[in-house]
Amino acid sequence: MVGIVIVAHTPVASAMLGFAEHAFGVLPEGVRAVDIPPYEDTKVSFDRVLKAAYGVSTDSGVLILTDVMGATPANVASKLEALGPLSGLNSAVVVLTGLNLPMLMRCISHRGEGLEELAQKALQGGQNGILRLGSKAQQEVTDK
């Protein structure tokens, strides 16, 4: 089963993990959250993300979900992915950014699949979870 690490600005990662516990009725095994507070040294952040990845690492790999591309959580996760075997992890790492709740639910629900397949399902879940609701959206559909 693929390990999952949620890395986001404080308190988003912990809140996402709390949502997963609420939605699934139990804290999912092999999923960790790392909140990155403002002004934390990036070396400290990296070390905490690495420790979390070690904690969920399996032969199937580690999927890291981050909130915003270009921000510290994504940057430290990308550094871990770029290190490959030099990180000391004995599993592949894939990093996805743009985390949302549908993406996280899809990840947890399909963790038995391979790392690349899971990454694709996560991306689809995240994109498909973004919809416009309301009368204007409904009117546009009926006008077509």
N, C-alpha and C positions, 0 to 999 in steps of 0.2 A: 504494500500500500504506500502511495506517495505521501511524504511528510509535507505539511503546509506551515509556512511562517507568514504571519500578517505583520507588515512593518509599515507604520504610519505615524503621522504627527499625533502627539498626546492630545486627547485620550481615544483617538479613532481606532487604533488597533485593538485595545482592550474592549472597547464598545462593540466592535465587530465580533470578537470572540464571544462576548456576552450574548449577542444576538444569536449566534450559532447555537450556544447552549440552550437558549430559550426556544429556538425553532425546532431543534432536534431532541429536546427533553433531557439531554445529557451533554456534558462537555466532550466534544469530539476528541477521540484519542489521536495523538500524533499531530496536533495543531497547536501552535504557540503564537502569542502576540507580543510584539515589541513596540512599545510606544517611544517615540523620539521626541524628547522635550526641546523647547527652544534653547538655543545657545549651548547645547551639549557638544563637546568636542567630537568630531567625526570618528576619531580613533576609538573612543569609548562606545559610540553608537555601533561602529563596525564590530567591535568585540562582542557586544550584546547580541547582535544579529547572528554572528558566527556561532555563539553558544546556543542560541535557539535552534539554528540549523542542525548542529550536532545532536541536539535533543530529539529531533524528529527524523533524522536521516535514516533512510532505508536503502536497500538495493534498488528500489524503484525510483529513487530520486527525491529531490526537494523542490517544491514549488513555492516561490516567494511572491506574495501579493503586496503591492505598495499603492499608496494613495495618489501621489502626484508626480508625474514625470519631471525630472530636473531638480526636484527637492531632495533634501538630505536622506529621507528614507529610501527613495529610489536609487540615489547615488551610492549609498553604502551597500545596498543589495546588489547593484550592478557590479560593484567592485568584487563582491564575493563570487558572483557568477564568472567574472572575467579571470579570476585566479584559477579556476578549474581545479585540477588535482593539487595544486600548490596550497590550496586552502586547508588541506588535511582531511576534507570530507571524502569519503569513499563512494560518493554518489553524485550524479549529475544535478545541476542546479539550473532552474529556469525562473526568470523574473518577469512578472507581468505588472503593469502599472494601470491606474485608473480604477482601482478597486471599488466595487459597489456590492450591495447585498445579494443581488441575483448571481453575481459572479462567485461570491463566497459559497452560497448554497449549492451551486452547480459543482464547485470544487469538492466540497465535502461529500456530496451525493455520489460522485463518480471517481472516488479516490482509488478504486481497484483497477482502473485503467492505467496504461502506460503514461509516463510523464508528458510526452509530446501530445498524446491524445487528450490528456487532462487539460493541458494548456489551451488547446483548441476549443474544448468544451467550455472552459472558463471564459475565454474571449467571447464566444457566442452568447453565453449566458449573460455576461455583462452588457453586451451591445443590445441584445433582445430585451433586456430589462429596462431600457430607456424608451419611454413612450410619453406621448402627450395625451392628457386626459381633458375632458371638458367639452362643452357644447361647440366651440369653434372647431376643434379637431373632428368631432363627429359630423359637423356640417360639411367640412372639406371632403370627407369620405363619401358622403351621400351626393355631393355635387358632381363627383367624377363619373 
